[in-house]
Amino acid sequence: MSDFHLKMLILVTGTSRGIGEALIHHLATVQRAKVIAVSRKQVPAAKQHKDILYVKADIATEQGRALVVKAVKATRLPLAALVNNAGAMLNKPFGKITPQQLSDVYTANVATPFLLTQALLPQMVKGSHIVNIGSMGGVIGTAKFPGLSAYSSSKGALSVLTECLAEELKPRGIAANCLALGAVQTEMLKAAFPGYQAPLTSAEMAAYIADFVCTGHRFYNGKVLPVSSSTP
Ligand SMILES: NC(=O)c1ccc[n+]([C@@H]2O[C@H](COP(=O)([O-])OP(=O)(O)OC[C@H]3O[C@@H](n4cnc5c(N)ncnc54)[C@H](OP(=O)(O)O)[C@@H]3O)[C@@H](O)[C@H]2O)c1
């Protein structure tokens, strides 16, 4: 049995760059977890870490989700945590958003975390933690910005999905929380707020998220928690 079978197993989506990439490295090196990193892109061998299993899959498709489930089952470990981090940004005036663009954003930010969580539920046990990566824009009553109607409303749906999951999974002892992030310096932030300098790097936010993934479900369940010190 390889070393991969000995530790806590955590799966993160959207790991090719930004917060997801920083998160898998923090989880593997600081939290000493076994990590499954799911991305549509192949990670070059030189960039790979020995405690991270890289799965190349498009989780927007049923085949992609099946690949992810297969990889989790192959570890023969229960899935201690699932981090739905992959997300798509669209910065476009409301009146100009096409049906296809709306569908793409909702697929990436709502339907995919919904269906992936559903597919992975059988691998989760009492004590498992689902962490959805939401946005401050997806919280009712927060500041909203022009151009982000599709993105922010999709993150709003993810917030409510989290509350629903927590309620429905309570009998199984599985917790679900949503971290509503403020600005973090990534490619996505550049697309949403060109020229804006965020107060946090991906690595700084990843360190906070990693700790929350491992311990947050002892303190929170069904919560949408703002993680933000700025507007945006
Ligand atoms: N940065 C911020 O200020 C900020 C603020 C609030 C919330 N967030 C949230 O934090 C999460 C990570 O964001 P980030 O800033 O690190 O973004 P990023 O740098 O753009 O990275 C996003 C990741 O999501 C995946 N992804 C992108 N488009 C996708 C699509 N259409 N379908 C499936 N996967 C897709 C990509 O993974 P692959 O290409 O490898 O598949 C990519 O690695 C997102 O959910 C985002 O909404 C970020």
The ligand as an ORCA input file, in Angstrom:
! r2SCAN-3c Opt
* xyz 0 1
  N     -10.149     35.805     -6.700
  C     -11.124     36.392     -6.064
  O     -11.057     37.593     -5.743
  C     -12.352     35.623     -5.695
  C     -13.348     36.281     -4.962
  C     -14.491     35.607     -4.617
  C     -14.637     34.260     -4.958
  N     -13.666     33.634     -5.670
  C     -13.877     32.227     -6.008
  O     -12.732     31.479     -5.683
  C     -12.633     30.335     -6.576
  C     -11.242     30.320     -7.186
  O     -11.086     31.526     -7.915
  P      -9.681     32.078     -8.465
  O      -9.685     33.544     -8.229
  O      -8.562     31.244     -7.969
  O      -9.949     31.876    -10.028
  P      -9.012     31.508    -11.250
  O      -7.621     31.956    -10.996
  O      -9.737     32.025    -12.443
  O      -9.085     29.916    -11.226
  C     -10.336     29.301    -11.375
  C     -10.182     27.799    -11.442
  O     -11.513     27.302    -11.716
  C     -11.501     26.448    -12.832
  N     -12.466     26.915    -13.843
  C     -12.476     28.119    -14.463
  N     -13.464     28.178    -15.341
  C     -14.112     27.019    -15.271
  C     -15.219     26.463    -15.951
  N     -15.872     27.125    -16.894
  N     -15.613     25.231    -15.618
  C     -14.937     24.529    -14.679
  N     -13.870     24.994    -14.021
  C     -13.465     26.206    -14.317
  C     -10.126     26.481    -13.431
  O      -9.681     25.173    -13.327
  P      -9.235     24.306    -14.556
  O      -9.077     25.244    -15.734
  O      -7.981     23.736    -14.079
  O     -10.290     23.267    -14.755
  C      -9.270     27.381    -12.547
  O      -8.161     26.691    -12.015
  C     -13.752     30.519     -7.616
  O     -14.862     29.735     -7.275
  C     -14.097     31.991     -7.496
  O     -15.412     32.257     -7.916
  C     -12.529     34.286     -6.048
*
